[in-house]
Amino acid sequence: MLLIANYEGRSGVPTAVELLKANTNGLRAVIEGIKIVEDDINIHSVGQSSWPNILGELQLDAAVMDGNTRRTGAVGALRGYQHPVEVAYEVMLRLDHELLVGEGAERFAEEIGASKNKNETDYSIQSWKKHLESILTEEQRKLFPNINLMEIKTIARDPEKSFDTTVYLSMDHTGRLSSATSTSGWPWKYPGRLGDSPIIGAGSYADSRYGACACTGVGEMTIRAGTARIVVLYLKMGYGLKDAVLEAAKDLAGLRTGFIGEVTIHAINFTGEYFVLGVNSSRPIKYLIWKDSMPSPDIRDAEIYETK
C-alpha cells in the first residue's frame, strides 16, 4: 500500500493512512483525507477560508479518479458547499457525466444533499479587500464590481506565500490506484477560471495497470501539455517512473508564450514506486509519503528540474 500527498495536504494524511491500513477502498481513503484539508482554515488554497476570485466569490474545484474502472468525477467553480471532493465523487457514482461546473454543479450538490457551507471567512474577505485597494483606481472603487475586469487583471499571487492544490495518490491493499484533487485555484482569479485540478488528464489521472499522477502549480501549463495523462502514457510505453516524469517535464519545457511558471508532478506506478519532481521551482518542494512498510508518513524533498 502507498500514499503520496503534497505538503499542503498534510493535515489529512494521518486519516487517509489509517483508512488504508484498515483495507478501505483507496479512493475513499484519499477523499476522507482531503475533506480534512478542505476544512483546514490555515490552508488558503483549498476549501474553507481560501482566497476568492476577483469579485470576492470563492469558487472551488475538485476531481477524483478510480484507476480500476477509470471512471472520474469532477466539479468546477462550485460555490457554497463544504466538500467539493465529495461532490466530485458523487458525480462519478450517480451521473453518466464526468464534469459539472458552476450552477449545474451547485444544483447537483443541492439535489444529493451535500453539506452547505459559507466558505468565505472574515480573514479571506479582508485579504481580498486589501488586494482590491492596492489595484483599483478611485473611479474603479466607486463603480466596482461594475467595471471591466480586464482592466485590472494581474498575475494572481498568493498574498502570504505560495500554496498549492491539494493532491493525493494511493495504492490500496487490492492494488487499486486512485487520485483526488481539491483547490480554490489562483487567488483573485477571473470569475469562472478553471485550472487543471478538475480536468482529468491535466491535473490528475489514475490507471491501475500502469500508474497515477497529479500536478500542482500553474494549471494552465498542465492543461496545455496533458501532463497527468502523459505521465501514465509514458509508463504504458515502458518508461520507468522517473523517466516518465522527466519526459513530461520536457513536454512542459517546450511550451511557448502564455503564463509559464512552476509545476510539481507527483507520480506512482503499479509496483509501488513513487517520484515527485518540481519543475522550475523557486523554493524547496516537500511532499508526504507513506508505504505499508513504514510506521508513519515521512516528509521528503522533491527533485528539481529547470526548464530554462
C-alpha positions in Angstrom: 0.0 0.0 0.0 1.1 3.5 -0.7 0.0 7.1 -0.2 1.5 10.3 -1.7 0.3 13.8 -0.8 1.7 17.3 -1.4 2.7 19.2 1.7 -0.5 21.4 1.7 -2.4 18.1 2.2 -0.6 17.1 5.4 -3.4 17.6 7.8 -5.5 14.8 6.2 -2.7 12.3 5.7 -3.0 10.5 9.1 -6.6 9.8 8.4 -6.0 8.6 4.9 -3.2 6.3 6.1 -5.3 4.8 8.9 -8.1 4.0 6.4 -5.6 2.4 4.0 -4.3 0.3 6.9 -7.9 -0.8 7.6 -8.2 -2.0 4.0 -10.6 0.7 3.0 -11.1 1.4 -0.7 -8.1 3.6 -1.7 -10.3 6.2 -3.4 -12.4 6.6 -0.3 -9.3 6.9 1.8 -7.9 9.8 -0.1 -11.3 11.5 -0.3 -11.6 11.4 3.5 -8.1 12.8 3.9 -8.8 15.7 1.5 -12.0 16.5 3.3 -10.0 17.3 6.4 -7.8 19.7 4.4 -10.9 21.3 2.9 -11.9 22.1 6.5 -8.5 23.4 7.4 -8.7 27.2 7.6 -5.0 27.6 7.7 -4.6 26.4 4.1 -5.8 29.1 1.8 -5.8 27.2 -1.5 -8.4 24.6 -0.6 -11.9 24.7 0.8 -12.9 27.0 3.6 -11.0 30.3 4.1 -9.4 30.1 0.6 -8.6 33.1 -1.5 -11.7 34.2 -3.5 -11.8 35.3 -7.1 -11.5 39.0 -8.1 -15.2 39.5 -7.3 -14.8 38.1 -3.8 -16.6 34.8 -4.6 -15.0 31.6 -3.5 -15.2 29.1 -6.4 -13.9 25.5 -5.7 -12.7 22.8 -8.0 -12.2 19.0 -7.3 -11.8 15.7 -9.1 -11.5 12.0 -8.3 -10.5 9.0 -10.4 -10.7 5.3 -9.8 -7.8 3.6 -11.5 -9.6 0.2 -11.8 -12.6 1.4 -13.7 -11.1 4.7 -15.0 -14.3 6.4 -14.0 -14.0 10.0 -12.9 -16.0 12.7 -11.3 -15.2 16.4 -11.2 -16.7 19.8 -10.3 -15.6 23.3 -11.1 -16.5 26.8 -9.9 -18.6 25.3 -7.1 -19.9 27.8 -4.5 -21.4 27.3 -1.1 -20.5 23.6 -0.3 -18.2 22.3 2.3 -16.6 19.3 0.5 -16.2 19.7 -3.3 -14.1 16.4 -3.4 -17.2 14.6 -2.1 -19.5 16.2 -4.6 -17.0 15.2 -7.3 -17.2 11.6 -6.1 -20.9 11.6 -6.2 -20.8 12.9 -9.8 -18.8 9.7 -10.6 -21.3 7.5 -8.8 -24.6 9.0 -9.8 -24.2 10.5 -13.3 -23.2 9.5 -16.7 -21.2 12.8 -16.9 -17.7 13.3 -15.7 -17.6 17.0 -15.0 -20.1 19.6 -13.7 -19.4 23.3 -13.3 -21.0 26.4 -11.8 -24.7 26.5 -11.3 -25.1 22.9 -12.6 -22.6 21.6 -10.0 -24.4 23.6 -7.3 -27.8 22.2 -8.4 -26.4 18.7 -8.3 -24.9 19.3 -4.8 -28.3 20.5 -3.6 -30.1 17.5 -5.0 -27.8 15.0 -3.3 -28.0 16.8 0.0 -24.3 17.8 0.1 -23.2 19.8 3.1 -23.6 23.5 2.6 -21.1 25.9 4.0 -20.1 29.6 3.8 -16.5 29.0 2.8 -15.6 32.7 2.8 -14.2 33.8 6.2 -13.5 37.3 7.6 -9.8 36.6 7.0 -10.1 35.7 3.4 -12.5 38.5 2.6 -10.4 41.1 4.3 -7.3 39.8 2.3 -9.3 40.2 -0.9 -10.4 43.7 0.0 -6.8 44.6 0.7 -5.8 43.4 -2.7 -8.6 45.4 -4.4 -7.4 48.5 -2.5 -3.9 48.0 -4.0 -5.0 47.7 -7.6 -8.2 49.8 -8.1 -8.3 53.5 -9.1 -10.6 55.8 -7.2 -13.1 55.8 -10.0 -13.0 51.9 -10.2 -13.6 51.7 -6.5 -16.8 53.8 -6.9 -18.1 51.6 -9.7 -16.9 48.1 -8.5 -18.0 45.5 -9.4 -19.5 47.1 -12.5 -16.1 47.7 -14.1 -14.2 46.0 -16.9 -12.3 43.3 -15.1 -9.9 43.0 -17.9 -8.6 46.4 -16.9 -7.4 45.1 -13.5 -6.2 41.6 -14.5 -2.9 40.8 -12.9 -0.8 37.7 -12.4 -2.6 36.2 -9.4 -0.3 35.7 -6.4 -0.9 34.2 -3.0 -0.8 37.2 -0.6 1.1 35.3 2.1 3.2 32.6 0.5 2.7 30.0 -2.3 0.1 27.4 -1.5 -0.9 24.7 -3.9 -3.8 22.5 -4.9 -4.2 19.5 -2.5 -3.4 16.3 -4.4 -3.4 12.7 -3.1 -2.4 9.5 -4.9 -2.9 6.0 -3.4 -2.5 2.3 -3.9 -4.7 0.2 -1.7 -4.5 -3.4 -0.5 -6.0 -4.7 -3.7 -3.6 -2.8 -5.9 -6.2 -0.2 -6.9 -4.6 3.2 -7.8 -6.6 6.3 -7.1 -6.2 10.1 -7.4 -8.1 13.0 -5.9 -7.6 16.8 -6.0 -9.2 19.8 -4.5 -8.5 23.5 -4.8 -9.8 27.1 -4.8 -7.4 27.9 -7.7 -5.5 31.1 -8.2 -6.1 33.9 -5.7 -8.1 36.8 -7.3 -8.7 34.8 -10.5 -11.0 35.9 -13.3 -14.5 34.6 -12.4 -15.2 31.1 -13.8 -11.5 30.3 -14.3 -10.8 26.5 -14.2 -7.3 25.3 -13.7 -6.1 21.7 -14.2 -7.5 20.3 -11.0 -11.0 19.4 -12.2 -9.7 18.4 -15.7 -8.9 14.7 -15.8 -5.7 14.1 -17.7 -4.3 17.5 -17.0 -4.3 17.8 -13.2 -4.7 14.1 -12.3 -5.1 10.6 -13.8 -5.1 7.1 -12.5 -4.9 3.7 -14.3 -4.2 0.7 -12.0 -2.5 -1.1 -14.8 0.3 1.4 -15.1 0.4 4.3 -12.6 -1.2 7.5 -11.4 -0.2 11.2 -11.5 -1.3 14.5 -10.0 0.0 18.0 -10.5 0.1 21.3 -8.6 1.3 24.8 -9.7 0.4 26.6 -12.9 -2.6 24.6 -14.2 -2.7 26.4 -17.5 0.6 24.7 -18.3 -0.5 21.2 -17.4 -3.8 21.7 -19.3 -1.9 22.5 -22.5 0.5 19.6 -22.0 -2.0 17.0 -20.7 0.7 16.3 -18.0 -1.0 13.8 -15.7 -2.3 11.6 -18.6 1.0 11.8 -20.5 3.0 10.5 -17.5 0.7 7.4 -17.3 1.0 7.0 -21.1 4.8 7.1 -20.9 4.5 4.3 -18.2 2.4 2.3 -20.6 5.0 2.8 -23.3 7.6 1.1 -21.0 9.3 4.1 -19.4 10.5 3.7 -15.8 8.7 6.0 -13.4 11.4 8.7 -13.1 12.0 8.7 -16.8 8.2 9.1 -17.5 8.0 12.1 -15.2 11.1 13.6 -16.7 9.7 13.2 -20.2 6.6 15.0 -19.1 8.7 17.8 -17.7 10.4 18.1 -21.1 6.9 18.5 -22.6 6.2 21.4 -20.2 9.6 22.9 -21.1 8.5 23.0 -24.7 5.6 25.3 -24.1 5.9 28.8 -25.5 4.0 32.0 -24.7 1.2 32.2 -22.2 2.0 32.1 -18.4 5.0 29.8 -17.8 5.8 29.1 -14.2 6.1 26.4 -11.6 4.6 22.9 -11.7 5.1 19.9 -9.4 4.5 16.4 -10.7 3.6 13.7 -8.3 3.6 10.1 -9.6 3.3 6.5 -8.6 3.3 3.2 -10.5 1.6 -0.1 -10.1 4.6 -1.7 -8.4 4.6 0.9 -5.6 7.4 3.2 -6.8 6.9 6.9 -6.3 8.6 10.1 -7.7 7.9 13.8 -7.2 9.5 16.5 -9.4 9.4 20.2 -9.0 9.6 21.9 -12.4 11.1 25.5 -12.3 10.6 25.5 -8.6 11.7 28.7 -6.8 11.7 27.1 -3.4 12.2 23.6 -2.0 9.1 21.3 -2.6 8.1 19.0 0.1 5.7 16.1 0.0 4.5 13.3 2.2 5.0 9.6 1.6 3.7 6.5 3.4 4.1 2.9 2.5 2.9 -0.1 4.4 6.5 -0.9 5.3 6.7 2.5 7.1 5.5 3.1 10.7 4.3 6.6 9.8 4.2 9.1 7.0 7.5 10.8 6.1 8.2 14.2 4.7 10.5 14.2 1.7 12.0 16.8 -0.7 11.1 16.6 -4.4 13.8 16.6 -7.1 14.1 19.9 -9.0 14.0 20.3 -12.8 14.9 23.5 -14.5 13.4 24.1 -18.0 15.2 27.5 -18.5 
